[in-house]
């Protein structure tokens, strides 16, 4: 190669290299000056804390941020949700499952001695010859008569022949039998009465929703509990922890899940006549955001168990991601009810029953792992794992490396 050509090539390569370095330096300066555009999966711990104190938060939700401590963990672990057993506090202890109500059909049987109101005259005579006297004696005759099925009217009354109309609402079959028997005294010879409920309408529970056999469940003197009624209806179609039980009782509503009824007998209250049970499939979930360790298509995670702690929830999502997460900034986000807010000193806005609260967990502190095992996760909780402050510079470094690689490739082509 001639000297002049060689020098020209070197000069051209120097210019290319110089241009690449100047371009890279310019891009680097631009990135460092305006690195806020670099994509991130979540805010940093500093950003969360700063926004909590900002006027924007005060004007919006005004949520409160608490660092997780043993005292706060005690409050959260001792929290009791509204219990379905509160609907049972005014109920009497005795069973009501044999009381008669409107719509029931009664079977009334009347037994009379001799010729009575409801029996045909007895013309049959049994005789016996007595030596020396030749007298005749008649054996006593007992007649039984079943009245036609008698339906209880809407006002709680029934009509019994020769007795008249009588109110049988909320009375037991034995009480009605005594009432009919007293009404027949003086009209029939030593009447005896038996009453049973042939078609029971009032002593039933309506079960609907995700059960095998929805419909009416007749209660008995065995005092069936709520879980018994679900079992009699064929059982729930889904797992107990994902099965929501809604009880409607005298214009009051209580809710729980089937797993609670099975694991806490004090919550499995007796079913009362007129109750309505609605069984629904409602899997409890929590949502995970930010630098989570597990790659998944959906960030909404089902509990899968009757109870789930914060430690278990973090394990479900793989914990903080090693390459980009800040384990010092893990946040549990939820709406707390009035009881918890009062213990935390968080004000609740007028007309509201909950307030937004955020709890900060430092996963670099071993003590926090023990506290996380005590904190129950609630349905619709959110877990946020913040990005590390160095994640942005790591992404910029990768971008610069890519640009330099492209530039070196272009330089090699230029040399050629």
C-alpha positions in Angstrom: 0.0 0.0 0.0 1.4 3.4 -0.8 2.3 5.7 2.1 -0.2 8.3 1.2 -3.0 5.7 1.1 -1.9 4.2 4.4 -1.9 7.6 6.1 -5.3 8.4 4.7 -6.8 5.2 6.1 -5.3 5.8 9.5 -6.6 9.4 9.5 -10.0 8.2 8.5 -10.1 5.5 11.3 -9.0 8.1 13.8 -11.8 10.4 12.8 -14.3 7.5 12.9 -13.1 6.4 16.4 -13.1 10.0 17.6 -16.7 10.5 16.3 -17.8 7.3 18.0 -16.4 8.3 21.3 -17.8 11.8 21.1 -21.2 10.3 20.1 -21.0 7.8 23.0 -20.0 10.5 25.4 -22.8 12.7 24.2 -25.3 9.9 24.6 -24.0 9.1 28.1 -24.3 12.7 29.1 -27.8 12.8 27.8 -28.8 9.6 29.6 -27.2 10.8 32.9 -28.9 14.2 32.5 -32.3 12.8 31.8 -32.3 9.3 33.1 -35.9 9.6 34.4 -37.1 8.2 31.1 -35.4 4.8 31.7 -38.1 2.2 32.2 -38.7 0.9 35.7 -41.0 -1.7 37.2 -41.6 0.2 40.4 -40.6 3.3 42.4 -37.6 3.3 44.8 -37.9 3.3 48.5 -36.9 6.9 48.6 -39.7 7.8 46.1 -42.3 6.0 48.1 -41.3 7.8 51.3 -41.1 11.2 49.6 -44.5 10.8 48.0 -46.0 9.9 51.3 -45.0 13.2 52.7 -45.9 15.2 49.6 -48.9 17.5 49.2 -50.1 15.3 46.3 -50.7 12.5 48.8 -52.4 14.8 51.2 -54.7 16.0 48.5 -55.5 12.5 47.2 -55.9 9.5 49.5 -53.6 10.7 52.3 -52.5 7.2 53.1 -50.3 6.6 56.2 -47.0 4.8 56.1 -45.8 2.7 59.0 -42.5 0.9 59.4 -43.2 -2.7 60.5 -42.5 -3.1 64.3 -43.4 -5.8 66.8 -46.2 -3.6 68.2 -47.8 -3.2 64.7 -47.4 -6.9 64.0 -49.3 -7.6 67.3 -52.2 -5.3 66.1 -52.4 -7.0 62.7 -52.1 -10.5 64.0 -54.8 -10.0 66.6 -57.3 -8.5 64.2 -60.6 -10.3 64.1 -62.8 -10.0 61.0 -66.5 -9.4 61.4 -67.8 -12.8 62.5 -70.9 -14.6 61.2 -71.5 -15.7 64.7 -72.7 -12.2 65.6 -76.0 -13.0 63.9 -76.6 -15.7 66.5 -76.3 -13.6 69.6 -80.0 -12.9 70.0 -81.3 -16.4 69.2 -82.8 -18.5 71.9 -81.0 -21.6 73.0 -83.9 -23.9 72.5 -84.6 -25.4 69.1 -87.2 -23.8 66.8 -87.0 -26.5 64.1 -90.3 -28.1 65.1 -92.5 -25.0 65.2 -95.4 -24.6 62.8 -95.5 -21.8 60.4 -97.5 -20.5 57.5 -97.6 -22.9 54.5 -97.0 -26.0 56.5 -99.4 -29.0 55.9 -100.5 -30.8 59.1 -101.7 -34.4 59.5 -104.2 -34.6 62.3 -105.3 -37.9 63.7 -108.2 -38.2 66.2 -108.8 -41.2 68.4 -112.2 -41.6 70.1 -113.7 -44.1 72.5 -117.0 -45.6 71.5 -119.2 -43.8 69.0 -117.8 -40.4 68.4 -117.9 -37.3 66.2 -115.6 -38.6 63.6 -116.5 -42.4 63.7 -119.4 -44.4 62.4 -121.8 -45.9 64.9 -120.6 -49.3 66.1 -123.2 -52.0 65.7 -121.0 -54.9 66.3 -121.5 -56.5 69.7 -119.3 -59.1 71.2 -121.2 -61.2 73.7 -120.3 -63.9 76.2 -122.7 -66.2 78.0 -122.3 -66.1 81.7 -123.4 -69.2 83.6 -126.6 -68.6 85.6 -127.3 -65.2 84.3 -127.2 -65.2 80.5 -126.3 -61.5 80.5 -124.7 -59.7 77.5 -121.6 -57.4 77.8 -120.1 -55.0 75.1 -116.3 -54.5 74.7 -115.1 -50.9 74.4 -114.6 -49.7 70.9 -111.8 -47.2 69.8 -112.1 -45.4 66.5 -109.3 -43.5 64.7 -109.9 -40.9 62.0 -107.3 -39.0 59.9 -108.5 -35.6 58.9 -107.8 -34.4 55.4 -104.3 -32.7 55.2 -104.7 -29.3 56.7 -102.6 -26.3 55.5 -101.7 -23.5 57.8 -103.1 -20.2 56.4 -101.0 -17.1 55.9 -102.4 -15.7 59.2 -101.2 -18.8 61.0 -104.6 -20.4 61.6 -106.2 -23.7 60.7 -109.8 -25.0 60.7 -110.7 -28.1 62.6 -114.2 -29.5 62.5 -116.2 -29.1 65.7 -113.3 -27.1 67.2 -113.3 -24.1 64.9 -110.5 -21.8 63.7 -107.4 -21.8 65.8 -104.1 -20.1 65.7 -101.2 -22.5 65.4 -98.4 -20.1 64.4 -95.0 -20.8 66.1 -96.5 -23.7 68.1 -95.2 -27.3 68.2 -97.2 -30.3 67.0 -97.8 -31.5 70.6 -99.1 -28.0 71.6 -101.6 -28.1 68.6 -102.7 -31.6 69.5 -103.5 -30.4 73.1 -105.4 -27.5 71.7 -107.5 -29.7 69.4 -108.1 -32.2 72.2 -109.3 -29.4 74.6 -111.6 -28.2 71.9 -113.2 -31.6 71.5 -113.9 -32.2 75.2 -117.6 -32.4 75.9 -118.2 -33.2 72.3 -116.4 -36.5 72.0 -115.9 -39.3 74.5 -112.3 -39.2 75.8 -110.7 -37.9 72.5 -106.9 -38.3 71.9 -105.2 -36.3 69.2 -101.9 -36.7 67.4 -100.5 -33.9 65.1 -97.5 -34.1 62.8 -96.1 -31.9 60.1 -96.6 -33.6 56.8 -95.1 -30.9 54.6 -92.6 -28.6 56.3 -92.2 -25.2 54.7 -91.4 -22.9 57.6 -88.6 -25.0 59.1 -86.4 -24.8 56.0 -83.3 -23.1 54.8 -83.0 -21.9 51.2 -79.6 -22.8 49.8 -78.5 -21.4 46.5 -75.3 -21.0 44.5 -72.3 -23.3 44.1 -73.7 -26.4 45.7 -74.6 -29.7 44.1 -78.3 -29.6 45.0 -79.6 -26.1 45.6 -83.1 -25.7 47.0 -84.9 -26.1 50.3 -83.2 -28.0 53.2 -85.6 -29.1 55.9 -84.3 -28.6 59.4 -84.7 -31.2 62.1 -84.5 -31.4 65.9 -80.8 -32.3 65.4 -80.2 -28.6 65.1 -78.2 -28.6 61.9 -75.4 -26.0 61.7 -74.5 -24.0 58.6 -71.8 -26.5 57.4 -74.4 -29.3 57.9 -76.9 -27.5 55.6 -74.2 -27.1 52.9 -73.4 -30.8 53.2 -77.1 -31.8 53.0 -77.4 -29.7 49.8 -74.7 -31.9 48.3 -71.7 -30.0 49.4 -69.8 -27.1 47.8 -68.4 -27.5 44.3 -65.1 -25.8 45.1 -62.4 -25.9 47.8 -63.6 -24.6 51.3 -61.1 -21.7 51.4 -62.5 -20.5 48.0 -66.1 -20.9 48.9 -67.9 -17.9 50.3 -70.9 -18.3 52.6 -73.4 -15.5 52.8 -76.1 -15.8 55.5 -79.2 -13.7 55.4 -81.1 -13.7 58.6 -83.9 -11.3 59.5 -82.6 -8.5 57.3 -79.1 -9.0 58.6 -76.2 -10.3 56.5 -73.1 -12.1 57.6 -70.3 -13.5 55.4 -67.5 -16.0 55.9 -65.8 -18.8 54.0 -66.5 -22.5 54.3 -63.0 -23.2 55.7 -63.7 -20.9 58.6 -66.9 -22.8 59.4 -65.0 -26.1 59.3 -61.9 -25.0 61.3 -63.7 -22.8 63.9 -66.7 -24.5 65.4 -67.7 -21.4 67.3 -68.4 -19.7 63.9 -70.4 -22.7 62.6 -73.7 -21.5 64.1 -77.0 -23.2 64.0 -79.2 -22.7 61.0 -82.6 -21.2 61.8 -85.8 -21.5 60.0 -86.1 -18.9 57.3 -82.4 -18.5 56.8 -81.0 -18.1 53.3 -77.6 -19.3 52.4 -75.8 -18.2 49.3 -72.7 -20.2 48.4 -70.4 -18.5 45.9 -67.0 -19.3 44.4 -64.8 -16.4 45.4 -61.1 -17.3 45.5 -59.1 -14.9 47.7 -56.2 -13.2 45.9 -53.5 -10.7 46.5 -51.7 -8.6 43.9 -47.9 -8.3 43.5 -46.1 -5.4 41.8 -42.6 -4.3 41.2 -39.3 -6.2 41.3 -40.7 -9.6 42.2 -38.4 -12.6 41.9 -40.9 -14.8 40.1 -41.7 -14.3 36.4 -45.4 -14.9 35.9 -48.0 -13.9 33.4 -50.4 -12.7 36.1 -49.5 -10.7 39.2 -52.8 -11.7 40.9 -52.0 -14.7 43.1 -54.6 -16.9 44.7 -54.2 -17.8 48.4 -54.7 -21.5 47.9 -54.9 -22.1 51.6 -57.4 -21.2 54.4 -54.9 -18.7 55.9 -51.9 -17.0 54.3 -49.2 -15.0 56.0 -47.1 -12.2 54.6 -44.1 -14.5 54.6 -46.0 -17.1 52.6 -47.2 -14.5 50.1 -43.7 -13.2 49.5 -42.5 -16.8 49.0 -45.4 -17.3 46.4 -44.0 -14.5 44.3 -40.3 -15.5 44.7 -39.4 -12.7 47.0 -37.4 -9.7 45.8 -35.6 -10.1 42.5 -31.8 -10.4 43.1 -30.8 -8.3 40.1 -33.1 -5.2 40.5 -35.0 -5.2 43.8 -34.4 -3.3 46.9 -35.1 -5.7 49.8 -35.2 -2.8 52.2 -38.3 -1.5 50.6 -41.1 -4.1 50.6 -44.6 -2.7 51.1 -47.9 -4.2 52.2 -50.8 -2.0 50.9 -54.3 -2.4 52.1 -57.5 -0.7 53.3 -57.8 -1.2 57.1 -61.1 -1.1 58.9 -62.1 1.3 61.6 -61.0 -1.0 64.5 -57.4 -1.3 63.3 -57.2 2.4 62.3 -58.2 3.4 65.7 -55.4 1.3 67.3 -52.9 2.7 64.8 -54.1 6.3 65.3 -55.2 6.6 61.6 -58.2 8.9 61.1 -61.1 7.6 59.0 -62.9 10.1 56.8 -66.6 10.8 57.6 -68.9 8.4 55.9 -66.1 5.8 55.3 -65.4 2.6 57.2 -61.8 2.1 56.0 -58.6 4.0 55.4 -55.6 3.3 53.2 -52.5 2.2 55.1 -49.0 1.1 53.9 -46.6 -1.0 55.9 -42.9 -1.0 55.1 -41.0 -4.2 55.6 -37.2 -4.4 55.6 -36.3 -7.9 54.3 -32.6 -7.2 55.1 -33.5 -7.3 58.8 -33.9 -10.8 60.1 -36.4 -9.7 62.7 -38.8 -8.7 59.9 -39.0 -12.4 58.7 -40.4 -13.4 62.1 -42.9 -10.5 62.0 -43.9 -11.4 58.5 -44.9 -14.9 59.7 -47.4 -13.4 62.1 -49.1 -11.0 59.7 -52.2 -12.4 57.9 -52.7 -11.4 54.3 -56.2 -10.2 53.4 -58.2 -10.6 50.3 -57.3 -7.9 47.7 -54.1 -6.9 49.5 -51.2 -5.5 47.4 -47.5 -6.2 47.8 -45.0 -3.8 46.3 -41.3 -4.5 46.0 -39.4 -1.4 45.1 -36.6 -1.1 42.6 -33.0 -0.6 43.8 -31.6 2.9 43.3 -28.8 1.4 41.1 -31.2 -0.3 38.8 -31.5 2.7 36.6 -27.7 3.0 36.2 -27.5 -0.7 35.5 -29.9 -0.3 32.6 -28.1 2.7 31.3 -24.8 0.8 31.4 -26.4 -2.0 29.4 -27.7 0.5 26.9 -24.2 2.1 26.6 -22.6 -1.3 26.1 -25.0 -2.0 23.3 -24.3 1.4 21.7 -20.5 0.8 22.0 -20.8 -2.6 20.5 -22.8 -1.2 17.6 -20.2 1.5 17.2 -17.2 -0.9 17.2 -19.0 -3.0 14.6 -19.5 0.1 12.4 -15.8 1.0 12.9 -14.6 -2.4 11.8 -16.8 -2.1 8.7 -15.3 1.3 8.0 -11.7 0.0 8.3 -12.5 -2.6 5.8 
